[in-house]
């Protein structure tokens, strides 16, 4: 007997279930969303009754599901590709909003069984910035000036204005705790520090530092980060800055030949997603299986051309660390000529 093809309703509900590992939570949230009883929801899930159009629209909006994907399922070439953007819907009101949104995505992701994340880096991955508050403070200043416009573009950078926000750093610490828990692969490159180095020089040269000597504090933080990189590359497991305990496994690769934007792929037994930098530092994301499959295959190709460098490839990881140190040395010399 041929398997009966699922209806559009069944396919949408199957997508919703991917957001839950707890069936009782799935049921209670859906009942609350649709304002129906649990018995009424059971009837709809069992096919005795059906969801009406308004209910399906509510579900799709709440769980960011593209109904088009299921409507055009019999004609795959006509199915629009599905992407989502939190920033387009609502730009951050403050720095905490941005980190809170990342924290919320990670908190949901970590619940899935056999979760794995691959980070194809252009800039230094955010999960390292959050371990170095002065650098993260500077990056948030840059993102504000160049994108979010939370403050006037004439504002000047002062590390102290960020460091006194205790709630901000609590969120950053929680993000790091989650990052340390799941296995991942990271694809680095020789130019990974360049954007931050150029930004420090640009804003110093444009007199955007309230205290110009703080540029040298950023240099010190970069050196600490590079030393952390060196220690991390000696291990097969993640470590937090300043700590010795080893956490989830990590594979780190050196990409020397493929220029790329920033991409994060997430896979598990029941869930896949892709995050792409769209308007730095904001991401667009997709749960569309076609986008996910294509992105995962692309990253596999990048890894084929990359070199594994943590706990192996001593010569290459030494060259990489020395390259980073050299770039920071050059920046420090430039800074000292204008202070």
C-alpha positions as CSV (number, residue, x, y, z in Angstrom):
1,X,0.0,0.0,0.0
2,X,1.4,3.5,-0.9
3,X,2.0,5.9,1.9
4,X,-0.6,8.6,2.0
5,X,0.9,12.0,1.4
6,X,0.5,14.4,4.4
7,X,-1.9,17.2,4.0
8,X,-0.8,20.9,4.2
9,X,-2.2,21.0,7.7
10,X,-0.2,17.9,8.8
11,X,3.0,19.3,7.2
12,X,2.7,22.6,9.0
13,X,2.1,20.9,12.4
14,X,5.1,18.7,11.7
15,X,7.2,21.8,11.3
16,X,5.8,23.3,14.5
17,X,6.8,20.1,16.4
18,X,10.4,20.6,15.4
19,X,10.5,23.5,17.8
20,X,9.7,21.3,20.8
21,X,11.3,18.4,22.6
22,X,8.4,18.3,25.1
23,X,5.1,17.3,23.7
24,X,3.1,18.7,26.6
25,X,4.7,22.1,26.0
26,X,3.8,21.9,22.3
27,X,0.2,21.1,23.2
28,X,-0.2,23.9,25.8
29,X,1.4,26.6,23.7
30,X,-0.7,25.7,20.7
31,X,-3.9,25.7,22.8
32,X,-3.0,29.1,24.1
33,X,-2.2,30.5,20.7
34,X,-5.5,29.3,19.1
35,X,-7.5,29.8,22.3
36,X,-9.0,26.3,22.2
37,X,-9.2,23.4,24.6
38,X,-6.8,20.5,24.7
39,X,-9.6,18.2,23.5
40,X,-10.4,20.5,20.7
41,X,-6.7,20.5,19.7
42,X,-6.5,16.7,19.8
43,X,-9.5,16.5,17.4
44,X,-7.7,18.7,15.0
45,X,-4.4,16.9,15.3
46,X,-6.1,13.5,14.9
47,X,-7.9,14.6,11.7
48,X,-11.5,14.4,13.2
49,X,-11.8,18.2,12.6
50,X,-9.5,20.6,10.7
51,X,-7.7,23.9,11.4
52,X,-9.5,26.8,9.7
53,X,-7.5,29.1,7.5
54,X,-7.2,31.8,10.2
55,X,-5.8,29.2,12.6
56,X,-3.2,28.1,10.1
57,X,-2.2,31.7,9.5
58,X,-1.8,32.2,13.2
59,X,0.4,29.1,13.5
60,X,2.5,30.1,10.5
61,X,3.1,33.6,11.8
62,X,3.9,32.5,15.3
63,X,6.4,29.8,14.2
64,X,7.7,31.7,11.2
65,X,6.6,29.0,8.7
66,X,6.2,29.7,5.0
67,X,2.8,28.3,4.0
68,X,3.9,28.7,0.4
69,X,6.4,25.9,0.8
70,X,3.6,23.4,1.5
71,X,1.1,24.8,-1.0
72,X,3.6,24.5,-3.9
73,X,5.0,21.2,-2.6
74,X,4.0,19.3,-5.8
75,X,5.9,21.8,-7.9
76,X,9.2,22.4,-6.1
77,X,10.6,24.8,-8.6
78,X,7.8,27.3,-7.8
79,X,8.3,27.2,-4.0
80,X,9.7,30.5,-2.8
81,X,12.8,30.3,-0.6
82,X,12.0,31.2,3.0
83,X,14.1,33.5,5.1
84,X,13.5,35.4,8.4
85,X,15.0,38.5,9.9
86,X,14.5,39.7,13.4
87,X,16.3,43.0,12.6
88,X,13.9,43.9,9.7
89,X,10.9,43.2,11.9
90,X,12.4,45.3,14.7
91,X,15.9,46.8,15.1
92,X,17.4,46.5,18.6
93,X,16.3,49.2,21.1
94,X,19.6,48.8,22.9
95,X,22.7,46.5,23.1
96,X,21.0,44.1,25.5
97,X,18.2,43.5,22.9
98,X,20.8,42.2,20.4
99,X,22.4,39.8,22.9
100,X,19.1,38.7,24.4
101,X,17.9,37.7,20.9
102,X,21.0,35.6,20.3
103,X,20.6,34.1,23.8
104,X,17.0,33.1,23.0
105,X,17.9,31.5,19.7
106,X,20.7,29.5,21.4
107,X,18.5,28.5,24.3
108,X,16.0,26.9,22.0
109,X,18.7,25.3,19.8
110,X,20.5,23.6,22.7
111,X,17.3,21.6,23.5
112,X,17.5,19.5,20.4
113,X,19.1,16.1,20.4
114,X,22.6,15.7,18.9
115,X,22.9,19.4,18.0
116,X,26.0,20.5,16.1
117,X,27.0,24.0,14.8
118,X,29.4,25.0,12.1
119,X,30.7,28.6,12.0
120,X,32.2,29.8,8.8
121,X,34.0,33.0,10.0
122,X,34.8,36.2,8.2
123,X,35.2,38.4,11.3
124,X,36.1,37.0,14.7
125,X,33.2,34.8,15.8
126,X,30.9,36.6,18.3
127,X,31.3,33.8,20.8
128,X,34.9,35.0,21.3
129,X,34.1,38.7,21.5
130,X,31.6,38.0,24.4
131,X,34.6,36.7,26.4
132,X,36.4,40.0,26.1
133,X,34.2,42.8,27.3
134,X,36.2,45.7,26.1
135,X,36.3,44.3,22.5
136,X,32.6,43.5,22.6
137,X,31.9,47.0,23.9
138,X,33.9,48.5,20.9
139,X,32.1,46.2,18.4
140,X,28.7,47.3,19.8
141,X,29.7,50.9,19.4
142,X,30.7,50.2,15.8
143,X,27.4,48.4,15.1
144,X,25.4,51.2,16.6
145,X,27.2,53.9,14.5
146,X,27.1,51.9,11.3
147,X,23.7,50.2,11.6
148,X,21.5,50.4,14.6
149,X,21.6,54.2,15.2
150,X,20.7,53.9,18.8
151,X,22.6,57.0,19.6
152,X,23.7,60.0,17.6
153,X,26.3,59.2,15.0
154,X,28.5,62.0,16.6
155,X,28.7,59.9,19.8
156,X,32.2,59.0,21.0
157,X,33.3,55.6,22.2
158,X,34.0,55.2,25.9
159,X,34.5,51.7,27.3
160,X,33.3,52.7,30.7
161,X,29.8,53.4,29.4
162,X,29.4,49.8,28.4
163,X,31.3,48.1,31.3
164,X,28.9,49.6,33.9
165,X,25.9,47.8,32.4
166,X,26.0,44.6,34.6
167,X,22.9,43.2,32.9
168,X,24.6,43.3,29.5
169,X,27.5,41.2,30.8
170,X,25.2,38.7,32.5
171,X,23.6,38.0,29.2
172,X,27.0,37.7,27.5
173,X,28.1,35.2,30.2
174,X,25.0,33.1,29.6
175,X,25.6,33.1,25.9
176,X,29.1,31.8,26.5
177,X,27.8,29.1,28.9
178,X,25.5,27.8,26.2
179,X,28.3,28.1,23.5
180,X,30.5,25.9,25.6
181,X,27.9,23.1,25.9
182,X,27.4,22.1,22.2
183,X,29.9,20.6,19.8
184,X,30.9,22.7,16.9
185,X,33.3,23.3,14.0
186,X,34.8,26.7,13.3
187,X,36.5,27.7,10.0
188,X,38.9,30.6,10.6
189,X,41.1,32.5,8.2
190,X,44.2,34.7,8.2
191,X,42.2,37.9,7.9
192,X,39.8,37.3,10.7
193,X,41.2,40.2,12.8
194,X,41.4,42.7,10.0
195,X,37.9,44.2,10.3
196,X,38.3,45.0,14.0
197,X,41.8,46.3,13.4
198,X,40.6,48.6,10.7
199,X,37.7,49.8,12.7
200,X,39.9,50.7,15.7
201,X,42.2,52.7,13.5
202,X,39.3,54.4,11.6
203,X,37.4,55.6,14.7
204,X,40.6,56.7,16.4
205,X,41.7,58.6,13.3
206,X,38.3,60.2,13.1
207,X,38.5,61.3,16.8
208,X,35.6,59.0,17.8
209,X,37.3,57.9,21.0
210,X,36.3,59.9,24.0
211,X,39.5,58.7,25.7
212,X,42.1,58.0,22.9
213,X,44.3,56.0,25.2
214,X,41.5,53.4,25.3
215,X,42.6,52.3,21.9
216,X,45.6,50.8,23.6
217,X,43.3,49.0,26.0
218,X,41.7,47.4,23.0
219,X,45.2,46.4,21.8
220,X,45.8,44.6,25.1
221,X,42.4,42.8,24.8
222,X,43.3,41.7,21.3
223,X,46.6,40.3,22.6
224,X,44.7,38.4,25.3
225,X,42.3,37.0,22.7
226,X,45.2,35.8,20.5
227,X,46.7,34.1,23.5
228,X,43.3,32.5,24.1
229,X,43.3,31.4,20.5
230,X,46.7,29.8,21.0
231,X,45.5,27.8,24.0
232,X,42.3,26.8,22.2
233,X,44.2,25.5,19.2
234,X,46.1,23.1,21.4
235,X,42.9,21.3,22.5
236,X,40.0,19.3,21.0
237,X,37.5,20.8,23.4
238,X,36.2,24.4,24.0
239,X,37.6,26.4,26.8
240,X,36.5,29.8,28.2
241,X,39.0,32.6,28.5
242,X,40.8,32.4,31.9
243,X,39.5,28.9,32.7
244,X,41.1,25.5,32.5
245,X,38.1,23.2,32.3
246,X,37.4,21.7,28.9
247,X,33.8,21.7,27.5
248,X,32.1,20.5,24.3
249,X,34.3,19.2,21.4
250,X,35.3,21.7,18.8
251,X,37.1,21.3,15.4
252,X,38.9,24.3,14.1
253,X,40.0,24.6,10.4
254,X,42.1,27.2,8.6
255,X,40.5,28.4,5.4
256,X,43.2,29.9,3.1
257,X,41.7,30.0,-0.3
258,X,37.9,30.7,-0.2
259,X,36.6,34.2,0.4
260,X,33.3,34.1,2.0
261,X,30.6,35.9,4.1
262,X,29.7,34.7,7.5
263,X,27.5,31.6,7.8
264,X,26.4,29.4,10.7
265,X,24.7,26.0,10.0
266,X,22.9,24.1,12.7
267,X,21.9,20.5,12.5
268,X,20.3,17.9,14.8
269,X,18.3,14.8,14.7
270,X,15.1,16.8,14.0
271,X,16.1,20.4,13.2
272,X,18.3,22.3,10.7
273,X,18.9,26.0,10.3
274,X,21.2,28.4,8.6
275,X,22.2,31.9,9.8
276,X,23.8,34.4,7.4
277,X,25.2,37.8,8.1
278,X,22.9,40.2,6.1
279,X,23.5,43.7,7.5
280,X,26.3,43.4,10.0
281,X,25.9,42.3,12.7
282,X,22.3,41.2,12.0
283,X,21.5,37.8,10.6
284,X,18.9,36.4,8.3
285,X,18.0,32.8,9.0
286,X,16.3,30.0,7.1
287,X,14.8,26.7,8.1
288,X,14.0,25.9,4.5
289,X,15.4,22.3,3.9
290,X,16.7,23.4,0.4
291,X,18.7,26.3,1.9
292,X,19.9,24.2,4.8
293,X,21.0,21.3,2.5
294,X,22.8,23.6,0.1
295,X,24.6,25.5,2.8
296,X,25.7,22.4,4.6
297,X,27.1,21.0,1.4
298,X,28.9,24.3,0.7
299,X,30.5,24.3,4.1
300,X,31.6,20.7,3.6
301,X,33.4,21.8,0.4
302,X,35.1,24.6,2.3
303,X,36.3,22.2,4.9
304,X,37.6,19.9,2.2
305,X,40.0,22.7,1.1
306,X,40.8,23.8,4.7
307,X,43.4,22.6,7.2
308,X,42.5,21.1,10.6
309,X,44.6,23.1,13.1
310,X,43.5,22.4,16.6
311,X,45.4,19.7,18.4
312,X,47.2,19.0,15.0
313,X,48.9,20.9,12.3
314,X,51.4,22.6,14.7
315,X,53.3,24.5,12.0
316,X,50.1,26.0,10.5
317,X,48.6,27.0,13.8
318,X,51.9,28.6,14.8
319,X,52.0,30.6,11.6
320,X,48.4,31.7,12.1
321,X,49.0,33.0,15.6
322,X,52.2,34.8,14.6
323,X,50.3,36.4,11.7
324,X,47.6,37.7,14.1
325,X,50.3,39.0,16.5
326,X,52.0,40.8,13.6
327,X,48.8,42.5,12.5
328,X,48.2,43.8,16.1
329,X,51.8,44.9,16.4
330,X,51.4,47.1,13.3
331,X,48.2,48.6,14.6
332,X,49.8,49.4,17.9
333,X,52.7,51.2,16.2
334,X,50.2,53.3,14.2
335,X,48.2,54.2,17.3
336,X,51.4,55.3,19.1
337,X,52.2,57.8,16.3
338,X,49.0,59.8,17.0
339,X,48.6,59.6,20.8
